[in-house]
């Protein structure tokens, strides 16, 4: 999976660092522990989180579209002068 990249005389392995791997394993362990402690509460929390992410994505998309339209209108107004 990981490839070796040679920099001068030093070789290093390319891929995720050990720290990143440990952090991911800790996060997965935390999620598994939370689920096993209270499955219904965990599922409710995940649903709430997913709903907020979806709502945030919609708000972000609307903001991007409105900003693009406003920018286009301002640019068009400047070129019509």
Secondary structure, 3 states (H helix, E strand, C coil): CCCEEEECCEEEECCCCHHHHHHHHHHHHHHHHHHHHCHHHHHHHHHHHHHHHHHHHHHHHHHHHHHHHHHHHHHHHHHCC
